[in-house]
Amino acid sequence: MDSVPKVRAIVMVKRIKLVLTQDISKLGKNGDLVEVAPGYARNFLLPQGKAVNVTPGVLKQVERRREIQRQKALEEKRQAETQRTAIEAIGRFTIAKQEGENQSIFGTVTNAEVAEVLKEQTGYEVDRRDITLPDIHQLGHYKVEVKLYPEVVAVVTVDVIAK
């Protein structure tokens, strides 16, 4: 009988699906389902505990976590809408600055000053980095945008008056 050599087929897996257990830059965030090269998964992600293999139980946990995050985001947006209503109900905020010549002011009105006035009058604390205002170097009325949430922006008027 002829002996036919047996050929073993080597199957190369192109990508492996994993669920990340922590944030990894340029790959994804904790709980994300990612596809990576087998060597990256086998030599780095799995041994260091940065990812786990996909199983039905892990997928259920990921979906549950996403639903909790979605509910939390909806609640934060609802609170931001309430804040916007309260801030826009007042509508006008006054900041007193020292006056120079021709209705100019010494210095400028800063985001921190606007945030402080908002907190005093509404009770809501707003991060100064979320306030967009024009360059204010004179007395007058200015429109200011206050970003409370990615889709929620309150527009108010700031009156700059002389001390």
C-alpha angles and dihedrals in degrees: 000000000000112000108223113206112242113234118211114213115221110209114205115207109217099200138002124214116227138166115231118233094194139019114281118187115243091009110061150280132283109293096020119137107230138176115221139168114277094241093052090050096043098042104034120008101044100040092049093047094241092127141016132211117265115260130161090255093052091048090053090052091049092051091047091050091049091051091051090049091048091051090048091050091050091051092049090050091050091052090048090052089052091050091049091052091050094046095045091046088065090039099172127066125184127217120185117212133174110266126229130181123321094011092300119140131223107254120345139279109265134205089246091058091051091048090051093051091048091052093048095050103034104024091231118121113223124189110243091225089064093060119093116194134162122247103283114199100142140051115269147081121310134183113234128190119215114195108210098167132355093273098025118083126166119206116205137168120243116202113205109203135175119264 
